[in-house]
């Protein structure tokens, strides 16, 4: 792919797909997780337990002096999480 450099992993049932987008230095600068819609409610519960909820389908995490924004999006067939480092 000439536009994006990424790694893609899926579970055996293909209910979860993880995409790690890499910068020019081969360091991950964005992560996207695509879940089958049937996993949405459990993932929301997990996120509410693990991270600070900051809005509708939004959470933050602080780790190693960095803050990360986690944002969920409902699609017709999937629930998508985007994870980015806060600038």
Beta strands, then each sheet from edge to edge (+ up, - down):
strand 1: 5-10
strand 2: 16-22
strand 3: 28-36
strand 4: 52-55
strand 5: 58-63
strand 6: 66-74
strand 7: 78-85
sheet 1: 1+ 2- 3+ 7- 6+ 5- 4+
end
